[in-house]
Amino acid sequence: MTLTERVRAEARQAPEHNRPLAGVSATAVGSSTALTIAADHLMRLGCEVSDSAPGPAAEGAGALVTASGTGAGSHPLTCAIDWAGPVALPLAGEADVQAACGIAHVHGRRYGEPTPLRLDYAGTVTGVLAATGVLAALHAAARGVRISRVRTSVAQGALLAVGQYLAAATTADDGHPPGAPAPGAAPPPFTSADGVRFELETLDAEVWCQFWAALGADRSAIGRGWPPFQHRYATAVCPLPAELHRAAAGTPYPAIRAAADRAGADVLRVCGPGQTEILAEPSAPWAVTELPTDRYATPGTARAVPAAAVTRPLAGLVVVESTTRVQGPLAGHLLAMLGAGVIRVEPPGGDPMRGTPPTAGDCSARFLALNRGKEVVEANLRTPGGRGVLRELVRDADVFLHNWAPGKASAWELDAADLAGVRPGLVHAWASGWGDALGPTPPIGTDYLVQAGGGLAGLTARPDEPPTPSLMTLLDVLGGLVCAEGVLAALLARDATGHGRRVDTSLLSASTVLTRHGRGAPADPRRSPHPIPLCTDLAGLAADPRFRTALTRCDCVLPAKPWEFTA
């Protein structure tokens, strides 16, 4: 592995107070996208990383060996990154993992056949998982528990990435089976009369109808188009009636923008690399900001963690979460898998996503994949009383996590500075869509819109295809991972200084991890020297005994924890 001088220079520019790994050194052994990303992220937090030639310490995709004479890293810690991990298959690269673990299947649903991503997506996910595992182990060390080894694998990263689809595929409820699309039906993006490819986003059926009616679309086609459009996040398919594409093709892009503005929808030009209209691209996966007036303790007085919690390095920590959809809930889910107690604040009657088919038992399988095991408290945050409930929960918490719309935390007086007065030392994490990249009133920050406007769509398209976002929720998943990683970085900074931190992440900042490090051209797995099964059915993958130890079962099948920690 070779870290470029640009990466090293960017890492050295991080503010001193946000370098909690200063004094920690690491050696990167091996060569893979996962290893490069893990090393890059640790460097941005102050760790000195050197390269080493592959040797006995390199297992599969590589290893990071950390050591330091002082501080949280005063004991040796090895992070091993395998290719297959607990999956009993001879996986030896990104293409093998994408084929066997369902990524090519889910990404390829829009095309009707398994199609690999032209990105090292599984490796990118795993690089963030590896760095997060290292940070969790170092945080445990600061609380009195020594972990000597962290292990993860690219296969486990891939299974986590398809976890929601896997859960949905392994229920008794049919949910929204894709079925055969009508003749001429096709997914977004759309193309305007003047040749502009664009993505459309709205979460409101009435807005959908108003937008398409303004373009002169047939009323029947508008009605038939809403269900597949609404459920595309769950199914990774979106066969829209050909009449809608014709309506877009008959309207110039300025008129389409005007119609969207009037209806309350968002449209964005689909951009390739270097073509984005982003005002300020994030320079790092997370922005961790010191709250200097917020001192809750002297360094080294973090809560003790039970000695029996080696496998749960965040045991004893409390996370309060107010999130919806995928990105925010997944961040909380990862912190829970690391041992934190997560309290989820939901509106009266519960999160509406709980009832989204298909169901596993009495709960949505996709919701279960992101929220299993969290404690739930109901509160109407639109009222002063409901916000008071949240403040009381935060009073005993270590982390507050939300993915509210821009400006809502401030309007509700629940921003980082507000809650620092309630709970000194709090880590306040915001998982957004765009961050500050498009100003204070950006378009709605959903996965496909950020893929389109941030330039990733040029890398997810098939060869010789114009920029085309993937219908797999690439950024929702990676955004959740990056948010959890930022929370761990902030906790380590708090361990060292006693100050709370604000953590800002976004789908766009997650996208930059892919565009900087994940560009690849996975080889055809059919040319592998070992026979690698090509997943064409996630229910079949779940039933395959070779995946048994990488999965867990309740009312559906879910990925098991992607890390193994040993003393």
PLY file of the C-alpha trace (Angstrom):
ply
format ascii 1.0
element vertex 567
property float x
property float y
property float z
element edge 566
property int vertex1
property int vertex2
end_header
0.00 0.00 0.00
1.26 3.47 -0.83
-0.27 6.57 0.70
0.18 9.55 -1.59
1.82 12.73 -0.41
-1.47 14.54 -1.03
-3.21 12.29 1.46
-0.43 12.76 4.00
-0.49 16.54 3.54
-4.27 16.68 4.01
-3.98 14.58 7.17
-1.37 16.91 8.65
-3.68 19.90 8.16
-6.22 18.61 10.70
-6.51 20.94 13.72
-4.33 19.87 16.64
-7.30 19.59 19.01
-8.92 17.10 16.61
-5.92 14.78 16.41
-6.76 12.32 19.21
-4.34 9.75 17.78
-1.32 12.04 18.07
1.44 9.89 19.52
0.01 6.70 18.01
1.94 5.08 15.18
0.86 2.35 12.81
2.34 0.16 10.13
0.18 -0.76 7.16
1.01 -4.21 5.83
-0.45 -5.33 2.53
-2.32 -3.68 -0.32
-6.05 -3.09 -0.78
-8.60 -0.30 -0.95
-9.83 -1.25 2.52
-6.35 -0.92 3.99
-5.69 2.40 2.22
-8.93 3.93 3.50
-8.42 2.71 7.07
-4.88 4.12 7.08
-6.01 7.42 5.54
-8.73 7.94 8.15
-6.43 7.14 11.06
-3.85 9.56 9.66
-6.46 12.33 9.55
-6.87 11.81 13.29
-3.17 12.23 14.01
-1.81 8.68 13.68
1.58 8.33 11.97
1.22 5.58 9.38
4.11 3.96 7.56
4.02 1.40 4.77
5.54 -2.04 4.96
6.08 -4.68 2.34
3.58 -7.55 2.50
4.69 -10.23 4.92
3.38 -12.75 7.45
1.39 -10.04 9.26
-0.68 -9.28 6.15
-3.83 -11.38 6.18
-6.04 -11.25 3.12
-6.61 -7.57 2.35
-3.94 -6.41 4.79
-3.36 -5.37 8.38
-2.68 -2.31 10.50
-0.38 -2.71 13.48
-0.51 0.20 15.93
1.82 1.02 18.79
2.72 3.99 20.97
4.66 4.76 24.09
1.96 6.88 25.71
-1.76 7.49 25.75
-4.58 5.36 24.45
-2.34 3.49 22.02
0.27 2.43 24.59
-0.39 -1.25 23.90
0.08 -3.11 20.60
-3.10 -3.44 18.56
-3.49 -5.29 15.28
-6.39 -4.76 12.90
-6.57 -7.65 10.43
-8.64 -7.25 7.26
-9.55 -10.53 5.57
-11.29 -11.00 2.26
-13.72 -13.77 3.24
-13.62 -13.73 7.04
-16.31 -16.09 8.35
-17.67 -16.75 4.84
-16.46 -20.19 3.80
-15.55 -19.26 0.23
-12.15 -18.65 -1.43
-12.76 -14.93 -1.94
-9.61 -13.11 -3.02
-10.65 -9.69 -4.31
-13.36 -7.07 -4.76
-14.94 -8.81 -7.75
-15.25 -12.09 -5.86
-16.91 -10.35 -2.91
-19.33 -8.32 -5.02
-20.38 -11.46 -6.90
-20.75 -13.80 -3.94
-22.13 -11.44 -1.28
-24.99 -9.83 -3.20
-23.69 -6.41 -4.23
-23.62 -7.25 -7.96
-27.11 -8.75 -7.60
-28.68 -5.72 -5.88
-26.89 -3.12 -8.02
-27.83 -5.11 -11.12
-31.55 -5.21 -10.40
-32.09 -2.07 -12.47
-30.50 -3.87 -15.43
-32.22 -7.24 -14.92
-29.00 -9.15 -14.26
-26.15 -9.14 -11.71
-23.85 -6.24 -12.57
-20.68 -5.39 -10.62
-20.09 -1.84 -9.52
-17.11 -0.19 -11.18
-16.01 0.84 -7.70
-14.26 -0.93 -4.84
-17.43 -0.42 -2.85
-17.12 -3.42 -0.54
-13.50 -2.49 0.13
-14.47 1.11 0.88
-17.15 0.06 3.35
-14.68 -2.30 5.02
-11.96 0.35 5.25
-14.32 2.53 7.29
-15.33 -0.48 9.39
-11.67 -1.29 10.07
-10.85 2.26 11.15
-13.96 2.32 13.34
-12.91 -0.96 14.98
-9.47 0.48 15.76
-10.99 3.64 17.24
-13.38 1.56 19.36
-10.50 -0.53 20.69
-8.46 2.57 21.55
-11.48 4.09 23.27
-11.86 0.91 25.33
-8.18 1.19 26.29
-8.77 4.71 27.58
-11.50 3.22 29.79
-9.35 0.41 31.16
-9.96 -2.51 28.77
-7.12 -3.72 26.58
-7.96 -5.17 23.17
-5.04 -6.57 21.23
-6.75 -7.60 17.99
-9.57 -6.40 15.78
-10.62 -8.47 12.80
-13.04 -7.69 9.99
-13.42 -8.72 6.37
-14.48 -7.33 3.01
-17.19 -10.01 2.80
-18.68 -8.81 6.09
-18.60 -5.24 4.81
-20.48 -6.33 1.70
-23.10 -8.23 3.69
-23.64 -5.19 5.91
-24.12 -3.08 2.77
-26.91 -5.33 1.50
-28.33 -5.95 4.98
-31.69 -4.24 4.41
-32.27 -6.11 1.15
-31.23 -9.37 2.81
-33.70 -8.81 5.65
-36.52 -8.08 3.20
-35.72 -11.14 1.08
-35.88 -13.52 4.05
-39.34 -12.75 5.40
-42.58 -14.63 4.88
-44.18 -11.39 3.68
-43.89 -10.76 -0.06
-43.74 -7.00 0.51
-43.22 -5.28 -2.82
-42.04 -7.99 -5.23
-40.56 -6.36 -8.32
-42.56 -8.41 -10.81
-42.25 -7.96 -14.55
-42.11 -4.29 -15.59
-44.59 -3.00 -18.15
-43.25 -2.70 -21.71
-41.14 0.44 -22.05
-40.92 1.01 -18.29
-37.54 2.32 -17.19
-35.92 3.70 -14.03
-34.62 7.26 -13.56
-32.70 9.31 -14.46
-34.78 11.28 -16.95
-33.63 13.27 -19.98
-35.10 16.66 -20.81
-35.91 18.07 -24.26
-32.56 19.88 -24.30
-30.60 16.74 -23.41
-30.08 17.26 -19.67
-30.08 14.05 -17.60
-31.64 14.69 -14.21
-32.82 12.99 -11.03
-36.10 13.82 -9.31
-36.82 13.51 -5.59
-39.90 13.95 -3.44
-41.25 12.05 -0.46
-44.81 13.34 -0.96
-47.35 11.77 -3.34
-49.18 15.07 -3.85
-45.96 16.82 -4.86
-45.25 13.96 -7.28
-48.64 14.39 -8.90
-48.34 18.18 -9.17
-44.89 17.97 -10.77
-45.85 15.48 -13.48
-49.18 17.18 -14.16
-47.25 20.40 -14.85
-45.24 18.49 -17.46
-48.46 17.28 -19.11
-48.05 13.62 -18.15
-50.99 11.23 -18.37
-52.86 11.02 -15.06
-52.94 7.23 -15.12
-49.18 7.05 -15.70
-48.59 9.47 -12.83
-50.57 7.21 -10.49
-48.87 4.03 -11.71
-45.45 5.63 -11.33
-45.72 6.61 -7.67
-45.53 3.13 -6.02
-42.31 1.99 -7.75
-40.78 5.45 -7.25
-41.71 5.48 -3.56
-40.40 1.97 -2.92
-37.21 2.12 -4.99
-35.09 2.52 -1.83
-36.43 -0.82 -0.61
-36.38 -2.74 -3.88
-33.45 -1.25 -5.89
-35.74 -1.24 -8.93
-37.89 1.57 -10.29
-39.75 0.70 -13.52
-41.54 3.97 -14.28
-44.13 4.19 -17.06
-42.71 5.23 -20.41
-45.22 8.12 -20.49
-43.32 9.86 -17.67
-40.04 9.63 -19.53
-41.76 11.01 -22.64
-43.19 13.91 -20.63
-39.69 14.78 -19.39
-38.25 14.39 -22.88
-40.77 16.90 -24.20
-39.90 19.62 -21.67
-36.76 21.81 -21.58
-34.75 21.58 -18.37
-35.40 25.19 -17.22
-39.14 24.50 -17.41
-38.64 21.24 -15.49
-36.79 23.13 -12.76
-39.57 25.71 -12.59
-42.23 22.99 -12.34
-40.30 21.29 -9.55
-39.97 24.57 -7.64
-43.71 25.24 -7.89
-44.63 21.72 -6.80
-42.05 21.49 -4.01
-39.98 18.72 -5.62
-36.22 18.69 -6.13
-34.46 18.00 -9.41
-30.71 17.92 -9.99
-28.57 17.48 -13.07
-26.82 14.10 -13.10
-23.12 14.96 -13.02
-20.00 12.98 -13.71
-16.66 13.48 -11.93
-15.49 17.06 -12.23
-18.90 18.27 -13.46
-20.58 18.97 -10.12
-22.17 22.21 -9.04
-21.05 21.69 -5.44
-20.03 24.97 -3.83
-17.61 23.45 -1.33
-16.65 19.78 -1.43
-15.92 18.29 2.00
-12.20 17.93 2.62
-12.60 15.04 5.08
-15.17 12.33 5.83
-16.17 14.14 9.03
-15.76 17.56 10.62
-15.09 17.28 14.35
-15.39 20.62 16.14
-14.18 21.36 19.64
-16.57 22.90 22.15
-13.98 24.75 24.28
-16.34 25.98 26.97
-17.64 22.47 27.57
-15.32 20.73 30.02
-16.89 17.85 31.85
-13.80 16.26 33.40
-10.04 16.17 33.33
-8.39 13.91 30.75
-8.44 10.25 31.61
-11.64 10.27 33.69
-13.98 8.70 31.15
-16.52 6.19 32.42
-15.00 2.84 33.31
-16.08 -0.09 31.15
-16.63 -3.57 32.61
-13.66 -5.87 32.11
-15.97 -8.49 30.59
-16.79 -6.15 27.70
-13.78 -6.85 25.49
-16.15 -7.89 22.70
-18.32 -4.78 23.34
-15.85 -1.88 23.53
-18.56 0.79 23.89
-20.34 -1.01 26.75
-21.55 1.47 29.34
-21.94 4.37 26.90
-25.38 5.83 26.19
-26.45 7.13 22.77
-29.68 9.09 22.27
-30.82 8.94 18.66
-33.49 10.88 16.76
-33.21 9.69 13.17
-35.23 8.47 10.21
-34.76 6.38 7.06
-31.30 4.73 6.67
-28.18 6.86 7.25
-28.86 7.98 10.82
-30.41 4.72 12.08
-27.49 2.73 10.65
-24.99 4.95 12.51
-26.82 4.22 15.76
-27.03 0.52 14.86
-23.25 0.33 14.43
-22.69 2.00 17.81
-25.11 -0.51 19.35
-23.22 -3.42 17.74
-20.09 -2.03 19.41
-21.82 -2.26 22.78
-23.40 1.15 23.39
-26.89 1.40 24.78
-28.98 3.25 22.17
-32.20 5.06 23.08
-34.25 5.85 20.04
-36.65 8.84 20.19
-39.66 8.26 17.94
-42.88 10.26 17.39
-46.06 9.27 19.23
-47.28 5.99 17.78
-43.75 5.04 16.67
-41.73 5.59 13.52
-43.99 5.11 10.47
-41.20 3.07 8.87
-41.98 0.27 11.34
-44.97 -0.68 9.21
-43.25 -0.63 5.82
-43.52 -4.06 4.13
-42.21 -6.64 4.08
-42.62 -7.38 7.76
-40.67 -9.77 9.99
-43.03 -10.64 12.80
-44.79 -7.39 13.63
-42.10 -5.00 12.32
-40.71 -3.97 8.97
-37.74 -6.15 8.07
-35.80 -3.17 6.73
-36.50 -1.21 9.92
-35.38 -4.19 11.98
-32.11 -4.38 10.04
-31.26 -0.87 11.24
-32.88 -0.65 14.67
-32.94 -4.08 16.26
-32.33 -3.97 20.01
-32.64 -0.21 20.52
-34.67 1.12 23.44
-37.54 3.37 22.29
-38.98 6.49 23.91
-41.84 8.31 22.19
-41.91 12.11 22.21
-43.38 14.77 19.93
-40.35 16.94 19.24
-42.55 19.53 17.56
-43.78 20.51 21.02
-41.88 22.08 23.95
-42.86 19.13 26.13
-41.45 16.61 23.66
-38.19 18.50 23.36
-38.04 18.54 27.17
-38.22 14.73 27.13
-35.26 14.61 24.76
-33.23 16.99 26.93
-33.82 14.78 29.96
-32.60 11.75 28.01
-29.51 13.63 26.87
-28.71 14.61 30.47
-27.36 11.09 31.07
-26.02 10.40 27.56
-22.58 10.38 25.96
-23.73 10.88 22.37
-26.71 12.59 20.73
-27.24 11.62 17.09
-29.73 13.11 14.63
-30.27 13.51 10.89
-32.80 16.35 10.95
-33.19 18.83 8.11
-30.76 21.79 8.08
-31.63 24.40 10.68
-34.05 22.25 12.67
-31.68 21.58 15.60
-31.05 25.30 15.99
-34.73 26.21 15.65
-35.60 23.65 18.35
-32.72 24.84 20.58
-31.23 21.34 20.45
-27.98 22.16 18.65
-24.53 21.26 20.00
-24.13 24.46 22.01
-27.65 24.12 23.46
-27.20 20.52 24.60
-23.68 21.15 25.92
-25.39 23.12 28.68
-27.61 20.12 29.44
-24.86 17.49 29.28
-21.30 18.83 29.44
-18.98 16.56 27.48
-21.67 15.44 25.05
-20.71 14.31 21.55
-23.32 15.91 19.25
-23.47 14.19 15.84
-25.39 15.38 12.78
-25.74 13.10 9.76
-26.91 15.28 6.88
-27.31 14.94 3.13
-25.23 17.82 1.78
-23.56 19.40 4.81
-22.64 22.97 3.86
-21.84 22.14 0.23
-24.98 23.71 -1.27
-25.63 26.51 1.18
-28.22 26.84 3.96
-31.23 25.67 1.89
-30.01 22.70 -0.17
-32.18 20.21 -2.07
-33.41 17.32 0.02
-30.37 15.21 0.87
-31.28 11.69 -0.21
-29.04 8.96 -1.58
-29.86 9.16 -5.29
-29.90 12.95 -5.41
-26.46 13.13 -3.78
-25.15 10.44 -6.15
-26.42 12.57 -9.03
-25.34 16.02 -7.87
-22.07 14.98 -6.24
-20.55 13.30 -9.30
-20.61 9.70 -8.07
-23.09 8.74 -10.80
-20.30 8.89 -13.33
-18.53 6.07 -11.49
-21.57 3.87 -10.85
-22.61 3.70 -14.50
-21.78 0.73 -16.68
-19.03 1.15 -19.29
-20.16 3.35 -22.20
-23.25 4.43 -20.22
-23.79 8.11 -19.30
-23.66 9.01 -15.58
-26.29 6.90 -13.85
-26.86 6.62 -10.07
-27.06 3.14 -8.63
-30.46 2.17 -7.23
-28.65 0.40 -4.40
-28.44 2.73 -1.37
-24.68 3.14 -1.61
-24.40 6.46 0.20
-27.02 5.84 2.88
-24.94 2.86 4.01
-21.55 4.50 3.68
-22.91 7.69 5.25
-24.05 5.76 8.32
-20.62 4.17 8.65
-18.80 7.48 8.29
-21.06 9.05 10.95
-20.37 6.25 13.45
-16.65 6.57 12.70
-16.82 10.32 13.39
-18.55 9.67 16.71
-15.71 7.33 17.73
-13.14 9.96 16.75
-14.99 12.52 18.89
-15.17 10.14 21.86
-11.40 9.61 21.68
-10.87 13.37 21.54
-13.10 13.72 24.59
-11.14 11.02 26.39
-7.94 13.03 25.83
-9.18 16.53 26.63
-12.40 16.32 28.58
-14.15 18.52 26.02
-17.29 17.58 24.14
-17.31 17.60 20.38
-19.66 18.36 17.51
-19.45 15.88 14.61
-20.77 16.80 11.16
-21.00 14.18 8.42
-23.04 13.93 5.24
-23.89 11.67 2.36
-21.70 13.95 0.27
-18.71 13.54 2.60
-19.22 9.78 2.39
-19.28 10.08 -1.39
-15.84 11.69 -1.38
-14.41 8.58 0.32
-15.50 6.59 -2.72
-14.42 9.11 -5.33
-10.97 9.53 -3.76
-10.11 5.94 -2.93
-12.77 3.56 -4.25
-12.27 3.93 -7.98
-11.58 0.53 -9.37
-12.44 -1.87 -12.13
-13.14 -5.21 -10.44
-12.10 -8.17 -12.52
-14.68 -10.55 -13.85
-15.21 -13.14 -11.07
-15.78 -15.77 -13.74
-12.06 -15.54 -14.48
-11.14 -16.26 -10.87
-8.87 -19.31 -10.34
-11.46 -20.50 -7.80
-15.15 -21.12 -8.52
-17.02 -18.17 -6.97
-20.83 -18.42 -6.79
-22.71 -15.52 -8.34
-25.55 -14.45 -6.04
-28.81 -14.03 -7.92
-31.14 -14.43 -4.94
-30.51 -13.12 -1.42
-32.82 -15.72 0.11
-30.60 -18.37 -1.46
-27.51 -16.65 -0.04
-29.12 -16.69 3.41
-29.77 -20.44 3.12
-26.21 -21.20 1.92
-24.34 -22.93 4.78
-21.12 -21.23 3.70
-22.56 -17.92 4.98
-23.98 -19.33 8.22
-21.52 -17.81 10.70
-21.59 -14.39 8.98
-25.35 -14.06 9.48
-27.78 -13.96 12.39
-31.41 -15.03 12.39
-34.51 -13.72 14.13
-37.75 -13.27 12.14
-35.52 -12.60 9.13
-31.83 -12.95 8.31
-29.44 -10.11 9.15
-25.68 -9.61 8.93
-23.81 -10.48 12.12
-21.45 -8.00 13.76
-18.71 -7.13 11.27
-15.94 -7.04 13.89
-14.26 -9.54 16.18
-12.42 -8.13 19.22
-10.00 -10.19 21.31
-7.93 -9.33 24.37
0 1
1 2
2 3
3 4
4 5
5 6
6 7
7 8
8 9
9 10
10 11
11 12
12 13
13 14
14 15
15 16
16 17
17 18
18 19
19 20
20 21
21 22
22 23
23 24
24 25
25 26
26 27
27 28
28 29
29 30
30 31
31 32
32 33
33 34
34 35
35 36
36 37
37 38
38 39
39 40
40 41
41 42
42 43
43 44
44 45
45 46
46 47
47 48
48 49
49 50
50 51
51 52
52 53
53 54
54 55
55 56
56 57
57 58
58 59
59 60
60 61
61 62
62 63
63 64
64 65
65 66
66 67
67 68
68 69
69 70
70 71
71 72
72 73
73 74
74 75
75 76
76 77
77 78
78 79
79 80
80 81
81 82
82 83
83 84
84 85
85 86
86 87
87 88
88 89
89 90
90 91
91 92
92 93
93 94
94 95
95 96
96 97
97 98
98 99
99 100
100 101
101 102
102 103
103 104
104 105
105 106
106 107
107 108
108 109
109 110
110 111
111 112
112 113
113 114
114 115
115 116
116 117
117 118
118 119
119 120
120 121
121 122
122 123
123 124
124 125
125 126
126 127
127 128
128 129
129 130
130 131
131 132
132 133
133 134
134 135
135 136
136 137
137 138
138 139
139 140
140 141
141 142
142 143
143 144
144 145
145 146
146 147
147 148
148 149
149 150
150 151
151 152
152 153
153 154
154 155
155 156
156 157
157 158
158 159
159 160
160 161
161 162
162 163
163 164
164 165
165 166
166 167
167 168
168 169
169 170
170 171
171 172
172 173
173 174
174 175
175 176
176 177
177 178
178 179
179 180
180 181
181 182
182 183
183 184
184 185
185 186
186 187
187 188
188 189
189 190
190 191
191 192
192 193
193 194
194 195
195 196
196 197
197 198
198 199
199 200
200 201
201 202
202 203
203 204
204 205
205 206
206 207
207 208
208 209
209 210
210 211
211 212
212 213
213 214
214 215
215 216
216 217
217 218
218 219
219 220
220 221
221 222
222 223
223 224
224 225
225 226
226 227
227 228
228 229
229 230
230 231
231 232
232 233
233 234
234 235
235 236
236 237
237 238
238 239
239 240
240 241
241 242
242 243
243 244
244 245
245 246
246 247
247 248
248 249
249 250
250 251
251 252
252 253
253 254
254 255
255 256
256 257
257 258
258 259
259 260
260 261
261 262
262 263
263 264
264 265
265 266
266 267
267 268
268 269
269 270
270 271
271 272
272 273
273 274
274 275
275 276
276 277
277 278
278 279
279 280
280 281
281 282
282 283
283 284
284 285
285 286
286 287
287 288
288 289
289 290
290 291
291 292
292 293
293 294
294 295
295 296
296 297
297 298
298 299
299 300
300 301
301 302
302 303
303 304
304 305
305 306
306 307
307 308
308 309
309 310
310 311
311 312
312 313
313 314
314 315
315 316
316 317
317 318
318 319
319 320
320 321
321 322
322 323
323 324
324 325
325 326
326 327
327 328
328 329
329 330
330 331
331 332
332 333
333 334
334 335
335 336
336 337
337 338
338 339
339 340
340 341
341 342
342 343
343 344
344 345
345 346
346 347
347 348
348 349
349 350
350 351
351 352
352 353
353 354
354 355
355 356
356 357
357 358
358 359
359 360
360 361
361 362
362 363
363 364
364 365
365 366
366 367
367 368
368 369
369 370
370 371
371 372
372 373
373 374
374 375
375 376
376 377
377 378
378 379
379 380
380 381
381 382
382 383
383 384
384 385
385 386
386 387
387 388
388 389
389 390
390 391
391 392
392 393
393 394
394 395
395 396
396 397
397 398
398 399
399 400
400 401
401 402
402 403
403 404
404 405
405 406
406 407
407 408
408 409
409 410
410 411
411 412
412 413
413 414
414 415
415 416
416 417
417 418
418 419
419 420
420 421
421 422
422 423
423 424
424 425
425 426
426 427
427 428
428 429
429 430
430 431
431 432
432 433
433 434
434 435
435 436
436 437
437 438
438 439
439 440
440 441
441 442
442 443
443 444
444 445
445 446
446 447
447 448
448 449
449 450
450 451
451 452
452 453
453 454
454 455
455 456
456 457
457 458
458 459
459 460
460 461
461 462
462 463
463 464
464 465
465 466
466 467
467 468
468 469
469 470
470 471
471 472
472 473
473 474
474 475
475 476
476 477
477 478
478 479
479 480
480 481
481 482
482 483
483 484
484 485
485 486
486 487
487 488
488 489
489 490
490 491
491 492
492 493
493 494
494 495
495 496
496 497
497 498
498 499
499 500
500 501
501 502
502 503
503 504
504 505
505 506
506 507
507 508
508 509
509 510
510 511
511 512
512 513
513 514
514 515
515 516
516 517
517 518
518 519
519 520
520 521
521 522
522 523
523 524
524 525
525 526
526 527
527 528
528 529
529 530
530 531
531 532
532 533
533 534
534 535
535 536
536 537
537 538
538 539
539 540
540 541
541 542
542 543
543 544
544 545
545 546
546 547
547 548
548 549
549 550
550 551
551 552
552 553
553 554
554 555
555 556
556 557
557 558
558 559
559 560
560 561
561 562
562 563
563 564
564 565
565 566
